[in-house]
């Protein structure tokens, strides 16, 4: 069980290996990728920033909550920071469990709570050259 | 009573304020009151309902009482994933 902020490329195969346990009969993983559009604007890249210590602390709470709420045997979340290009994996979540229902539920819970609670910010770089912080009303340009 | 605290800004707040931290003399009693002062000064447009605050590196309630020397971290709306 862990939650990590990283500036390195996320390796889904290595992450999945950490979920392997003989008591597990199901593994559900989620990958969030950088896509080429948002709200009608052409996106060329994303820049993620986090407060690493607080993000990892809040993230650890989220994966602990998932362990308590769902009948899973392992759960892991990793979120990348820095500048990412189209198609890059920005976030990876995986949960393993005896049965698939709990693994699906836990995976969904961890990504939803991470998006809502963890201090991570995302700046979109558009094809037009403009940039904007997602979800934010404060203008910076 | 006036106290001195350090305000730290992240992401959109940092870019809007043009700095990542500053010392602030304030009469604010709570983090919410301090945000109100700084939002006016720097033009932060996000309501506290959508933002988060941490005091001395721990997430805190907006109504937390401030003490002299506190480091208050202002987080704009998060957008992970």
Backbone of each chain as ProteinMPNN parsed JSONL, in Angstrom:
{"seq_chain_A": "XXXXXXXXXXXXXXXXXXXXXXXXXXXXXXXXXXXXXXXXXXXXXXXXXXXXXXXXXXXXXXXXXXXXXXXXXXXXXXXXXXXXXXXXXXXXXXXXXXXXXXXXXXXXXXXXXXXXXXXXXXXXXXXXXXXXXXXXXXXXX", "coords_chain_A": {"N_chain_A": [[0.849, -1.183, 0.0], [0.774, 2.056, -1.049], [1.501, 5.525, -1.839], [2.714, 7.692, -4.185], [4.545, 10.526, -5.29], [6.137, 11.385, -8.25], [8.9, 12.333, -10.387], [9.764, 10.796, -12.346], [9.349, 8.663, -15.283], [6.399, 6.732, -15.321], [6.222, 3.31, -14.657], [4.155, 0.974, -15.627], [4.209, -1.829, -15.591], [6.06, -2.573, -13.631], [4.82, -1.379, -11.446], [2.471, -2.84, -11.279], [3.408, -5.294, -10.555], [3.903, -4.984, -7.873], [1.479, -5.381, -6.749], [0.925, -7.999, -6.749], [-0.193, -10.845, -5.161], [-0.667, -13.978, -3.572], [-3.173, -14.343, -2.543], [-4.764, -12.821, -4.091], [-7.235, -12.602, -6.59], [-7.98, -10.906, -8.5], [-7.152, -8.019, -10.39], [-7.237, -4.611, -10.8], [-6.446, -1.885, -12.798], [-5.793, 1.592, -13.352], [-4.993, 4.062, -15.708], [-4.138, 7.401, -16.133], [-3.894, 9.457, -18.886], [-2.142, 11.924, -20.85], [-4.101, 13.896, -22.848], [-5.022, 15.227, -26.128], [-6.722, 17.4, -26.091], [-8.877, 19.726, -24.377], [-11.868, 20.933, -23.08], [-12.528, 21.96, -25.606], [-10.198, 23.145, -26.516], [-7.046, 22.801, -28.204], [-4.596, 20.81, -26.872], [-1.141, 20.713, -26.123], [0.755, 19.946, -24.281], [1.191, 19.077, -20.806], [1.718, 20.41, -17.57], [2.607, 19.371, -14.467], [2.395, 20.115, -11.021], [3.237, 19.669, -7.601], [2.757, 19.747, -4.031], [5.005, 18.023, -2.586], [5.415, 16.67, -0.027], [3.015, 17.077, 1.432], [1.194, 16.146, -0.412], [1.906, 13.443, -0.592], [1.343, 12.636, 1.978], [-1.431, 13.093, 2.213], [-2.239, 11.463, 0.143], [-1.424, 8.99, 1.157], [-3.265, 8.713, 3.186], [-5.552, 8.358, 1.648], [-5.106, 5.889, 0.299], [-4.999, 4.264, 2.522], [-7.605, 4.549, 3.474], [-8.913, 3.264, 1.385], [-8.011, 0.651, 1.765], [-9.332, 0.072, 4.134], [-12.041, 0.405, 3.506], [-12.659, -1.331, 1.415], [-12.58, -4.767, 0.344], [-9.74, -5.464, -0.268], [-6.418, -6.578, -1.215], [-4.102, -5.248, -1.836], [-3.0, -1.944, -2.741], [-2.035, 0.748, -4.836], [-0.824, 3.956, -5.713], [0.468, 6.231, -8.05], [1.68, 9.387, -8.957], [2.666, 11.567, -11.495], [4.905, 14.381, -11.753], [5.978, 17.497, -13.287], [6.856, 18.335, -16.715], [4.772, 16.976, -19.129], [4.229, 15.083, -22.109], [1.934, 14.547, -24.905], [0.018, 11.598, -24.537], [1.579, 10.594, -22.506], [1.77, 8.884, -19.348], [0.137, 10.143, -16.655], [-0.909, 9.534, -14.196], [-1.182, 6.646, -12.165], [-3.094, 4.002, -10.957], [-3.619, 1.146, -9.016], [-5.292, -1.786, -7.867], [-5.505, -4.783, -6.028], [-7.37, -7.749, -5.296], [-9.295, -10.348, -3.648], [-11.608, -10.791, -5.1], [-13.205, -9.351, -8.055], [-14.979, -7.141, -7.717], [-14.374, -5.549, -5.428], [-11.834, -4.714, -6.155], [-12.286, -3.121, -8.455], [-13.897, -1.116, -7.241], [-12.162, -0.003, -5.317], [-10.108, 0.996, -6.883], [-11.409, 2.962, -8.364], [-12.215, 4.612, -6.251], [-9.756, 5.538, -5.238], [-8.635, 7.016, -7.399], [-10.621, 8.973, -7.769], [-10.694, 10.302, -5.257], [-8.079, 11.179, -5.117], [-7.971, 13.044, -7.2], [-9.676, 14.951, -6.133], [-8.642, 15.744, -3.663], [-5.812, 15.795, -3.296], [-2.926, 17.861, -3.156], [-2.137, 18.716, -6.052], [-1.367, 20.277, -9.078], [-2.354, 21.349, -12.35], [-1.181, 22.508, -15.37], [-2.211, 23.596, -18.467], [-0.798, 23.529, -21.68], [-1.418, 25.111, -24.592], [-2.058, 24.656, -28.137], [-2.136, 27.127, -29.287], [-0.237, 28.527, -27.954], [-0.874, 29.733, -25.614], [-1.337, 29.364, -22.021], [-2.918, 27.692, -19.224], [-4.021, 27.282, -15.872], [-5.676, 24.478, -14.753], [-9.011, 24.278, -13.53], [-8.885, 26.62, -12.121], [-9.723, 29.883, -11.053], [-8.181, 32.076, -10.822], [-6.438, 34.325, -12.724], [-3.451, 34.113, -14.59], [-2.162, 35.212, -16.66]], "CA_chain_A": [[0.0, 0.0, 0.0], [1.595, 3.258, -1.051], [1.136, 6.641, -2.706], [3.998, 8.324, -4.481], [4.693, 11.575, -6.306], [7.419, 11.118, -8.899], [9.197, 13.049, -11.627], [10.209, 9.775, -13.314], [8.339, 7.991, -16.101], [5.728, 5.667, -14.57], [6.37, 1.993, -15.283], [2.972, 0.232, -15.192], [4.506, -3.255, -15.36], [6.692, -2.666, -12.312], [3.824, -1.028, -10.424], [1.503, -3.938, -11.157], [4.073, -6.4, -9.862], [3.803, -4.74, -6.431], [0.131, -5.755, -6.292], [0.77, -9.456, -6.855], [-0.206, -11.645, -3.938], [-1.347, -15.238, -3.896], [-4.574, -14.256, -2.115], [-5.486, -11.964, -5.03], [-7.761, -13.223, -7.799], [-8.379, -9.837, -9.41], [-6.316, -6.82, -10.36], [-7.78, -3.54, -11.643], [-5.538, -0.74, -12.856], [-6.248, 2.771, -14.091], [-3.939, 4.982, -16.119], [-4.566, 8.686, -16.677], [-2.958, 9.873, -19.934], [-2.241, 13.29, -21.364], [-4.818, 13.895, -24.134], [-4.683, 16.368, -26.984], [-7.731, 18.464, -26.074], [-9.679, 19.901, -23.167], [-12.834, 22.029, -23.212], [-12.532, 22.531, -26.942], [-8.897, 23.715, -26.899], [-6.019, 21.822, -28.553], [-3.56, 20.774, -25.831], [0.118, 20.13, -26.606], [1.524, 19.395, -23.164], [0.701, 19.402, -19.468], [2.744, 20.577, -16.556], [2.052, 19.078, -13.143], [3.155, 20.567, -9.856], [2.635, 19.165, -6.36], [3.492, 19.906, -2.784], [5.266, 16.586, -2.476], [5.235, 16.097, 1.315], [1.598, 17.068, 1.809], [0.509, 15.274, -1.369], [2.143, 12.039, -0.238], [0.652, 12.379, 3.242], [-2.868, 12.981, 1.925], [-2.384, 10.264, -0.682], [-1.315, 7.812, 2.036], [-4.577, 8.596, 3.852], [-6.532, 7.847, 0.681], [-4.931, 4.443, 0.078], [-5.4, 3.597, 3.777], [-9.077, 4.502, 3.471], [-9.315, 2.226, 0.428], [-7.763, -0.652, 2.408], [-10.35, -0.115, 5.17], [-13.406, 0.37, 2.964], [-12.882, -2.375, 0.415], [-11.904, -6.035, 0.647], [-8.62, -5.58, -1.207], [-5.187, -7.034, -0.562], [-3.042, -4.264, -2.065], [-3.382, -0.798, -3.561], [-0.899, 1.635, -5.04], [-1.076, 5.079, -6.619], [1.659, 7.023, -8.349], [1.32, 10.543, -9.787], [3.858, 12.216, -12.018], [4.984, 15.836, -11.822], [6.881, 17.978, -14.317], [6.204, 18.563, -18.005], [4.424, 15.717, -19.794], [3.769, 15.215, -23.484], [0.727, 13.794, -25.268], [0.131, 10.153, -24.397], [2.311, 10.188, -21.296], [0.959, 8.459, -18.206], [0.258, 11.14, -15.585], [-1.27, 8.917, -12.911], [-1.417, 5.198, -12.228], [-3.705, 3.434, -9.746], [-3.9, -0.288, -9.13], [-5.764, -2.466, -6.659], [-5.729, -6.221, -6.177], [-8.333, -8.238, -4.314], [-9.717, -11.732, -3.883], [-12.647, -10.761, -6.133], [-13.073, -8.161, -8.874], [-15.808, -5.996, -7.312], [-13.628, -4.692, -4.5], [-10.697, -4.126, -6.875], [-12.851, -2.014, -9.247], [-14.351, -0.048, -6.34], [-11.014, 0.643, -4.675], [-9.381, 1.731, -7.918], [-12.224, 4.15, -8.617], [-12.158, 5.459, -5.058], [-8.439, 6.177, -5.108], [-8.437, 8.069, -8.407], [-11.559, 10.072, -7.515], [-10.267, 11.057, -4.075], [-6.814, 11.841, -5.461], [-8.284, 14.24, -8.005], [-10.412, 15.939, -5.337], [-8.037, 16.118, -2.373], [-4.35, 15.853, -3.197], [-2.416, 19.113, -3.726], [-1.457, 18.589, -7.344], [-1.951, 21.254, -10.009], [-2.111, 20.995, -13.756], [-1.202, 23.656, -16.283], [-2.315, 23.16, -19.858], [-0.108, 24.31, -22.718], [-2.261, 24.965, -25.78], [-1.43, 24.803, -29.455], [-2.07, 28.57, -29.571], [0.868, 29.131, -27.205], [-1.373, 30.162, -24.309], [-1.35, 28.351, -20.964], [-3.905, 27.954, -18.173], [-4.117, 26.318, -14.761], [-6.99, 23.835, -14.788], [-9.911, 24.424, -12.354], [-8.517, 27.781, -11.342], [-10.311, 31.137, -11.523], [-7.152, 33.113, -10.76], [-5.749, 34.447, -14.019], [-2.014, 34.349, -14.4], [-1.549, 35.803, -17.851]], "C_chain_A": [[0.887, 1.236, 0.0], [1.048, 4.296, -2.026], [2.399, 7.448, -2.929], [3.851, 9.42, -5.535], [6.069, 11.376, -6.936], [7.623, 12.008, -10.12], [9.684, 12.074, -12.703], [9.035, 9.24, -14.129], [7.734, 6.846, -15.279], [5.827, 4.355, -15.353], [5.217, 1.093, -14.81], [3.264, -1.24, -14.877], [5.112, -3.446, -13.972], [5.688, -2.377, -11.206], [2.87, -2.199, -10.187], [2.1, -5.103, -10.369], [3.944, -6.246, -8.343], [2.445, -5.165, -5.862], [-0.048, -7.271, -6.215], [0.857, -10.122, -5.482], [-1.001, -12.892, -4.236], [-2.805, -15.24, -3.464], [-5.419, -13.458, -3.104], [-5.936, -12.748, -6.256], [-8.175, -12.195, -8.83], [-7.424, -8.671, -9.264], [-6.951, -5.807, -11.309], [-6.797, -2.384, -11.62], [-6.173, 0.374, -13.679], [-5.027, 3.595, -14.463], [-4.578, 6.259, -16.638], [-3.503, 9.18, -17.639], [-3.172, 11.326, -20.32], [-2.919, 13.234, -22.733], [-4.638, 15.23, -24.848], [-5.731, 17.471, -26.99], [-8.369, 18.556, -24.7], [-10.574, 21.114, -23.361], [-12.733, 22.736, -24.559], [-11.208, 23.133, -27.397], [-7.904, 22.591, -27.185], [-4.875, 21.924, -27.547], [-2.307, 20.108, -26.397], [0.926, 19.474, -25.509], [0.856, 19.787, -21.855], [1.891, 19.521, -18.533], [2.088, 20.341, -15.204], [3.005, 19.559, -12.069], [2.464, 19.996, -8.624], [3.4, 19.722, -5.179], [3.773, 18.482, -2.332], [4.947, 16.019, -1.088], [3.757, 16.004, 1.678], [0.815, 16.164, 0.86], [0.691, 13.803, -0.973], [1.459, 11.676, 1.077], [-0.856, 12.188, 3.003], [-3.138, 11.733, 1.073], [-2.312, 8.992, 0.148], [-2.624, 7.598, 2.79], [-5.589, 7.954, 2.903], [-6.35, 6.339, 0.466], [-5.249, 3.655, 1.354], [-6.916, 3.474, 3.855], [-9.563, 3.4, 2.538], [-9.123, 0.84, 1.036], [-8.862, -0.966, 3.43], [-11.735, -0.353, 4.571], [-13.688, -0.826, 2.081], [-12.064, -3.619, 0.761], [-10.797, -6.287, -0.376], [-7.388, -6.084, -0.46], [-4.029, -6.056, -0.775], [-3.58, -3.133, -2.929], [-2.186, 0.134, -3.652], [-1.321, 2.762, -5.984], [0.223, 5.852, -6.809], [1.248, 8.153, -9.285], [2.592, 11.245, -10.214], [3.764, 13.725, -11.905], [6.022, 16.225, -12.868], [6.122, 18.146, -15.622], [6.009, 17.237, -18.737], [3.908, 15.992, -21.193], [2.527, 14.37, -23.736], [0.984, 12.295, -25.142], [0.88, 9.692, -23.165], [1.327, 9.791, -20.194], [1.204, 9.427, -17.052], [-0.02, 10.526, -14.223], [-1.587, 7.452, -13.129], [-2.011, 4.756, -10.891], [-3.921, 1.955, -9.988], [-4.347, -0.856, -7.795], [-5.915, -3.942, -6.965], [-6.577, -6.711, -5.016], [-8.646, -9.695, -4.602], [-10.702, -11.772, -5.052], [-12.69, -9.388, -6.816], [-13.829, -6.937, -8.372], [-15.035, -5.021, -6.435], [-12.463, -4.007, -5.219], [-11.165, -2.953, -7.746], [-13.2, -0.84, -8.334], [-13.174, 0.721, -5.742], [-10.251, 1.505, -5.676], [-10.104, 3.054, -8.214], [-12.15, 5.14, -7.463], [-10.844, 6.23, -5.006], [-8.245, 7.262, -6.171], [-9.375, 9.253, -8.153], [-11.109, 10.941, -6.338], [-8.959, 11.805, -4.35], [-7.074, 13.125, -6.223], [-8.918, 15.34, -7.154], [-9.592, 16.51, -4.181], [-6.546, 16.382, -2.377], [-3.818, 17.136, -3.852], [-1.477, 18.894, -4.923], [-2.159, 19.577, -8.269], [-1.489, 20.964, -11.415], [-2.237, 22.251, -14.61], [-1.239, 23.12, -17.707], [-1.556, 24.116, -20.766], [-0.853, 24.065, -24.023], [-1.456, 25.157, -27.07], [-1.258, 26.279, -29.811], [-0.878, 29.238, -28.895], [0.435, 29.618, -25.824], [-1.249, 29.014, -23.303], [-2.452, 28.693, -19.975], [-3.836, 26.869, -17.118], [-5.534, 25.782, -14.719], [-7.716, 24.028, -13.448], [-9.759, 25.753, -11.634], [-9.119, 29.056, -11.934], [-9.287, 32.27, -11.551], [-6.401, 33.168, -12.079], [-4.282, 34.762, -13.777], [-1.374, 34.953, -15.64], [-2.227, 37.116, -18.195]], "O_chain_A": [[1.663, 1.447, 0.932], [0.247, 3.99, -2.909], [3.074, 7.84, -1.977], [3.138, 9.267, -6.527], [7.059, 11.215, -6.223], [6.67, 12.388, -10.799], [9.98, 12.475, -13.829], [7.878, 9.35, -13.722], [8.454, 6.088, -14.628], [5.55, 4.307, -16.551], [5.286, 0.517, -13.724], [2.635, -1.824, -13.995], [4.734, -4.356, -13.233], [5.691, -3.032, -10.163], [2.51, -2.508, -9.051], [1.407, -5.799, -9.626], [3.882, -7.236, -7.614], [2.283, -5.292, -4.648], [-1.044, -7.764, -5.684], [1.84, -9.978, -4.755], [-1.913, -12.869, -5.064], [-3.596, -16.044, -3.957], [-6.643, -13.413, -2.981], [-5.149, -13.458, -6.882], [-8.662, -12.545, -9.906], [-6.948, -8.368, -8.17], [-7.177, -6.105, -12.481], [-6.362, -1.951, -10.553], [-6.978, 0.128, -14.578], [-4.134, 3.804, -13.642], [-5.463, 6.207, -17.492], [-2.338, 9.311, -17.263], [-4.255, 11.88, -20.135], [-2.402, 12.617, -23.664], [-4.174, 16.214, -24.272], [-5.65, 18.389, -27.806], [-8.396, 17.58, -23.95], [-10.112, 22.185, -23.753], [-12.84, 23.96, -24.64], [-11.096, 23.584, -28.537], [-7.908, 21.561, -26.511], [-4.264, 22.981, -27.388], [-2.389, 19.077, -27.064], [1.698, 18.551, -25.768], [0.052, 20.718, -21.81], [2.909, 18.844, -18.679], [1.132, 21.025, -14.839], [4.225, 19.436, -12.176], [1.241, 19.855, -8.605], [4.557, 20.122, -5.31], [2.906, 17.813, -1.769], [4.277, 14.992, -0.985], [3.298, 14.974, 2.172], [-0.125, 15.49, 1.281], [-0.258, 13.02, -1.016], [1.042, 10.533, 1.266], [-1.467, 11.252, 3.52], [-4.138, 11.042, 1.264], [-3.038, 8.032, -0.109], [-3.048, 6.463, 3.011], [-6.385, 7.108, 3.312], [-7.331, 5.595, 0.451], [-5.711, 2.516, 1.283], [-7.448, 2.436, 4.249], [-10.512, 2.684, 2.858], [-9.96, -0.043, 0.853], [-9.272, -2.118, 3.577], [-12.5, -1.189, 5.051], [-14.826, -1.289, 2.003], [-11.005, -3.534, 1.383], [-10.89, -7.179, -1.22], [-7.323, -6.023, 0.768], [-3.083, -6.034, 0.013], [-4.488, -3.326, -3.738], [-1.427, 0.298, -2.697], [-2.077, 2.544, -6.931], [0.97, 6.093, -5.861], [0.56, 7.926, -10.28], [3.485, 11.49, -9.403], [2.671, 14.289, -11.956], [6.838, 15.404, -13.285], [4.892, 18.107, -15.641], [6.957, 16.478, -18.937], [3.24, 16.997, -21.439], [2.12, 13.578, -22.887], [2.018, 11.787, -25.576], [0.822, 8.514, -22.813], [0.208, 10.298, -20.123], [2.317, 9.528, -16.534], [0.557, 10.939, -13.217], [-2.18, 7.067, -14.136], [-1.491, 5.095, -9.828], [-4.365, 1.561, -11.066], [-3.854, -0.467, -6.737], [-6.397, -4.314, -8.034], [-6.52, -6.175, -3.909], [-8.308, -10.215, -5.665], [-10.643, -12.671, -5.891], [-12.268, -8.387, -6.238], [-13.378, -5.81, -8.575], [-15.044, -3.813, -6.674], [-12.142, -2.855, -4.927], [-10.516, -1.908, -7.773], [-12.838, 0.301, -8.622], [-13.196, 1.949, -5.674], [-9.805, 2.606, -5.351], [-9.483, 4.114, -8.301], [-12.037, 6.348, -7.67], [-10.832, 7.435, -4.758], [-7.73, 8.334, -5.854], [-8.972, 10.406, -8.304], [-11.14, 12.169, -6.419], [-8.76, 12.923, -3.875], [-6.48, 14.164, -5.936], [-8.721, 16.526, -7.423], [-9.825, 17.645, -3.763], [-6.059, 17.132, -1.531], [-4.208, 17.465, -4.973], [-0.251, 18.89, -4.815], [-3.384, 19.701, -8.249], [-0.409, 20.422, -11.65], [-3.248, 22.954, -14.579], [-0.409, 22.3, -18.1], [-1.656, 25.336, -20.642], [-0.911, 22.933, -24.503], [-0.363, 25.724, -27.086], [-0.342, 26.639, -30.551], [-0.54, 30.378, -29.214], [1.274, 29.883, -24.963], [-1.08, 27.854, -23.679], [-2.878, 29.845, -19.89], [-3.622, 25.695, -17.422], [-6.491, 26.555, -14.657], [-7.109, 23.95, -12.38], [-10.437, 25.991, -10.634], [-9.045, 29.29, -13.14], [-9.489, 33.288, -12.213], [-5.801, 32.181, -12.504], [-3.921, 35.55, -12.902], [-0.165, 35.18, -15.663], [-1.852, 37.768, -19.169]]}, "seq_chain_B": "XXXXXXXXXXXXXXXXXXXXXXXXXXXXXXXXXXXXXXXXXXXXXXXXXXXXXXXXXXXXXXXXXXXXXXXXXXXXXXXXX", "coords_chain_B": {"N_chain_B": [[-4.509, 42.715, 17.331], [-1.37, 42.655, 15.817], [0.306, 40.285, 13.859], [3.216, 38.554, 12.56], [3.449, 36.515, 9.776], [4.428, 33.887, 7.491], [3.523, 33.727, 4.175], [2.938, 31.288, 1.738], [2.88, 30.519, -1.71], [1.362, 28.591, -4.316], [1.474, 27.122, -7.595], [-1.04, 28.478, -9.609], [-1.506, 30.587, -7.842], [1.068, 31.343, -7.076], [2.112, 32.247, -9.505], [0.371, 34.34, -10.071], [0.801, 36.062, -7.916], [3.412, 36.593, -8.316], [5.55, 35.71, -6.856], [6.97, 33.251, -4.614], [6.806, 33.208, -1.918], [6.127, 35.272, 0.957], [6.68, 37.596, 3.627], [4.222, 38.568, 5.919], [2.531, 41.124, 7.552], [-0.146, 41.029, 9.655], [-3.564, 41.411, 10.736], [-5.255, 39.406, 10.73], [-7.189, 36.76, 12.087], [-7.644, 34.183, 11.393], [-6.876, 31.587, 8.95], [-8.582, 31.864, 6.815], [-9.333, 34.564, 6.947], [-6.848, 35.723, 6.45], [-6.393, 34.816, 3.866], [-8.387, 36.265, 2.583], [-7.371, 38.889, 2.782], [-4.982, 38.649, 1.299], [-5.885, 37.778, -1.135], [-7.171, 40.003, -2.076], [-5.003, 41.734, -2.306], [-3.394, 40.462, -4.246], [-5.078, 39.655, -6.259], [-6.317, 37.128, -6.325], [-8.797, 34.958, -7.46], [-10.244, 32.793, -6.651], [-12.701, 31.119, -4.677], [-12.595, 30.303, -1.165], [-13.848, 27.946, -0.719], [-13.136, 26.282, -2.753], [-10.469, 26.043, -2.538], [-7.433, 25.053, -0.751], [-5.773, 25.0, 2.436], [-2.701, 24.946, 4.199], [-1.025, 24.757, 7.286], [2.067, 25.264, 8.588], [3.021, 23.011, 7.18], [0.972, 21.09, 7.422], [-2.177, 20.047, 6.292], [-4.948, 22.154, 6.878], [-7.854, 23.461, 8.606], [-9.863, 26.075, 7.257], [-10.672, 27.791, 9.224], [-8.765, 27.768, 11.162], [-6.866, 29.091, 13.864], [-4.423, 31.63, 13.601], [-0.94, 31.926, 14.455], [1.837, 33.918, 15.558], [4.63, 33.734, 13.419], [3.796, 31.508, 12.051], [3.759, 29.42, 9.128], [1.972, 29.756, 6.308], [0.356, 27.991, 3.878], [-0.919, 28.469, 0.725], [-3.148, 26.878, -1.33], [-4.247, 26.682, -4.572], [-7.278, 25.671, -6.415], [-7.238, 22.146, -6.693], [-5.953, 19.845, -9.185], [-5.314, 17.192, -9.945], [-4.586, 14.102, -11.736]], "CA_chain_B": [[-3.089, 42.411, 17.472], [-0.718, 42.365, 14.539], [1.329, 39.239, 13.912], [3.892, 38.33, 11.294], [3.45, 35.122, 9.315], [4.935, 33.725, 6.133], [2.551, 33.167, 3.232], [3.57, 30.615, 0.589], [1.925, 30.384, -2.812], [1.634, 27.482, -5.228], [0.835, 27.05, -8.916], [-1.622, 29.721, -10.12], [-1.33, 31.67, -6.856], [2.456, 31.801, -7.154], [2.301, 33.031, -10.736], [-0.414, 35.579, -9.963], [1.443, 36.943, -6.931], [4.753, 36.919, -8.793], [6.523, 35.295, -5.832], [6.515, 31.993, -4.007], [6.47, 33.441, -0.508], [6.368, 36.63, 1.465], [6.323, 37.836, 5.031], [3.009, 39.389, 5.946], [2.037, 41.641, 8.835], [-1.603, 40.923, 9.494], [-4.433, 41.352, 11.91], [-6.162, 38.27, 10.51], [-7.18, 35.757, 13.156], [-7.739, 32.834, 10.824], [-6.331, 31.422, 7.603], [-9.569, 32.399, 5.871], [-9.211, 36.027, 6.942], [-5.59, 36.063, 5.785], [-6.602, 34.625, 2.418], [-9.168, 37.41, 2.104], [-6.458, 40.042, 2.617], [-3.995, 38.413, 0.245], [-6.607, 37.67, -2.405], [-7.398, 41.384, -2.507], [-3.71, 42.303, -2.691], [-2.792, 39.837, -5.428], [-6.063, 39.35, -7.298], [-6.75, 35.724, -6.377], [-10.241, 35.006, -7.713], [-10.898, 31.529, -6.261], [-13.313, 31.134, -3.345], [-11.907, 29.335, -0.296], [-14.54, 26.652, -0.785], [-12.479, 25.45, -3.765], [-9.016, 26.04, -2.288], [-7.021, 24.404, 0.491], [-4.725, 25.709, 3.161], [-1.894, 24.154, 5.129], [-0.285, 25.576, 8.229], [3.276, 24.541, 9.023], [3.126, 21.749, 6.428], [-0.145, 20.168, 7.637], [-3.457, 20.571, 5.817], [-5.65, 22.737, 8.021], [-9.171, 24.02, 8.367], [-9.752, 27.51, 6.98], [-10.947, 28.553, 10.451], [-7.68, 27.58, 12.136], [-6.321, 30.346, 14.385], [-3.023, 31.823, 13.233], [-0.023, 32.387, 15.5], [3.035, 34.578, 15.016], [5.653, 32.809, 12.928], [3.22, 30.416, 11.249], [3.926, 29.41, 7.679], [0.639, 29.455, 5.8], [0.507, 27.593, 2.477], [-2.182, 28.629, 0.01], [-3.249, 25.954, -2.462], [-5.398, 26.925, -5.464], [-8.043, 24.438, -6.673], [-6.35, 21.068, -7.135], [-6.324, 19.316, -10.503], [-4.534, 16.002, -10.281], [-5.212, 13.13, -12.62]], "C_chain_B": [[-2.505, 42.053, 16.107], [0.323, 41.269, 14.741], [2.02, 39.165, 12.558], [3.88, 36.838, 10.983], [4.109, 35.089, 7.937], [3.841, 33.093, 5.284], [3.328, 32.515, 2.094], [2.505, 30.313, -0.453], [2.347, 29.27, -3.762], [0.873, 27.665, -6.539], [0.271, 28.407, -9.33], [-1.449, 30.879, -9.134], [0.087, 32.238, -6.924], [2.651, 32.695, -8.379], [1.561, 34.36, -10.661], [0.277, 36.571, -9.03], [2.836, 37.357, -7.382], [5.842, 36.587, -7.782], [6.045, 33.986, -5.222], [6.273, 32.126, -2.513], [6.715, 34.885, -0.143], [6.02, 36.676, 2.94], [5.179, 38.821, 5.053], [2.737, 39.822, 7.382], [0.52, 41.661, 8.72], [-2.328, 40.99, 10.827], [-5.423, 40.203, 11.772], [-6.048, 37.287, 11.676], [-7.104, 34.345, 12.587], [-7.1, 32.808, 9.439], [-7.287, 32.009, 6.569], [-9.472, 33.922, 5.787], [-7.932, 36.463, 6.224], [-5.724, 35.889, 4.275], [-7.37, 35.805, 1.829], [-8.283, 38.625, 1.848], [-5.555, 39.855, 1.404], [-4.658, 38.29, -1.12], [-6.851, 39.062, -2.977], [-6.087, 41.981, -3.039], [-3.224, 41.762, -4.037], [-3.791, 39.506, -6.539], [-6.378, 37.874, -7.435], [-8.273, 35.702, -6.488], [-10.979, 33.767, -7.225], [-11.474, 31.629, -4.856], [-12.631, 30.064, -2.484], [-12.579, 27.972, -0.333], [-13.838, 25.714, -1.771], [-10.973, 25.325, -3.535], [-8.718, 25.284, -0.991], [-5.917, 25.22, 1.128], [-3.976, 24.711, 4.042], [-1.161, 25.133, 6.032], [0.861, 24.737, 8.762], [3.299, 23.115, 8.477], [2.091, 20.686, 6.778], [-1.4, 20.812, 7.053], [-4.266, 21.039, 7.024], [-7.038, 23.185, 7.598], [-9.001, 25.523, 8.11], [-9.977, 28.346, 8.234], [-9.856, 28.415, 11.503], [-7.137, 28.948, 12.565], [-4.84, 30.447, 14.033], [-2.219, 32.314, 14.436], [1.191, 33.024, 14.828], [4.041, 33.522, 14.586], [5.113, 31.647, 12.116], [3.613, 30.565, 9.784], [2.6, 28.909, 7.098], [0.742, 29.209, 4.295], [-0.848, 27.672, 1.786], [-2.17, 27.796, -1.26], [-4.452, 26.328, -3.322], [-6.13, 25.608, -5.74], [-7.146, 23.346, -7.273], [-6.866, 20.487, -8.453], [-5.435, 18.139, -10.884], [-5.286, 15.116, -11.254], [-5.05, 13.506, -14.081]], "O_chain_B": [[-3.071, 41.261, 15.353], [1.121, 41.321, 15.677], [1.5, 39.64, 11.548], [4.252, 36.01, 11.815], [4.318, 36.125, 7.305], [3.299, 32.046, 5.637], [4.259, 33.108, 1.55], [1.388, 29.91, -0.131], [3.536, 29.039, -3.981], [-0.2, 28.267, -6.589], [1.013, 29.386, -9.397], [-1.266, 32.024, -9.549], [0.287, 33.45, -6.842], [3.271, 33.756, -8.3], [2.06, 35.383, -11.13], [0.334, 37.767, -9.313], [3.383, 38.348, -6.897], [6.942, 37.134, -7.854], [4.864, 33.65, -5.299], [5.622, 31.277, -1.903], [7.415, 35.618, -0.841], [5.189, 35.913, 3.433], [5.166, 39.793, 4.298], [2.714, 39.004, 8.302], [-0.03, 42.247, 7.787], [-1.781, 40.672, 11.883], [-6.322, 40.045, 12.598], [-4.957, 37.021, 12.181], [-6.57, 33.433, 13.218], [-6.822, 33.847, 8.84], [-6.854, 32.582, 5.569], [-9.521, 34.498, 4.7], [-7.93, 37.446, 5.484], [-5.232, 36.71, 3.501], [-7.062, 36.286, 0.738], [-8.423, 39.305, 0.831], [-5.379, 40.764, 0.593], [-4.069, 38.652, -2.139], [-6.755, 39.282, -4.184], [-6.066, 42.642, -4.078], [-2.707, 42.512, -4.866], [-3.391, 39.121, -7.638], [-6.675, 37.404, -8.533], [-8.964, 36.352, -5.703], [-12.2, 33.683, -7.361], [-10.828, 32.154, -3.949], [-12.152, 29.052, -2.997], [-11.957, 26.959, -0.016], [-13.933, 24.493, -1.642], [-10.287, 24.593, -4.248], [-9.624, 24.927, -0.239], [-5.229, 26.007, 0.478], [-4.558, 23.757, 4.558], [-0.732, 26.201, 5.596], [0.663, 23.653, 9.311], [3.558, 22.153, 9.2], [2.289, 19.51, 6.475], [-1.66, 21.991, 7.292], [-4.263, 20.388, 8.069], [-7.355, 23.276, 6.412], [-8.111, 26.161, 8.673], [-9.523, 29.488, 8.305], [-10.015, 28.9, 12.623], [-6.971, 29.847, 11.741], [-4.096, 29.473, 14.151], [-2.733, 33.015, 15.308], [1.526, 32.711, 13.685], [4.276, 32.543, 15.294], [5.888, 30.878, 11.547], [3.777, 31.672, 9.273], [2.171, 27.787, 7.367], [1.154, 30.085, 3.535], [-1.808, 27.026, 2.206], [-1.324, 27.966, -2.137], [-5.581, 26.292, -2.833], [-5.655, 24.544, -5.342], [-6.401, 23.584, -8.223], [-8.042, 20.615, -8.791], [-4.88, 18.086, -11.982], [-6.457, 15.343, -11.557], [-5.524, 12.787, -14.96]]}, "name": "protein", "num_of_chains": 2, "seq": "XXXXXXXXXXXXXXXXXXXXXXXXXXXXXXXXXXXXXXXXXXXXXXXXXXXXXXXXXXXXXXXXXXXXXXXXXXXXXXXXXXXXXXXXXXXXXXXXXXXXXXXXXXXXXXXXXXXXXXXXXXXXXXXXXXXXXXXXXXXXXXXXXXXXXXXXXXXXXXXXXXXXXXXXXXXXXXXXXXXXXXXXXXXXXXXXXXXXXXXXXXXXXXXXXXXXXXXXXXXXXX"}
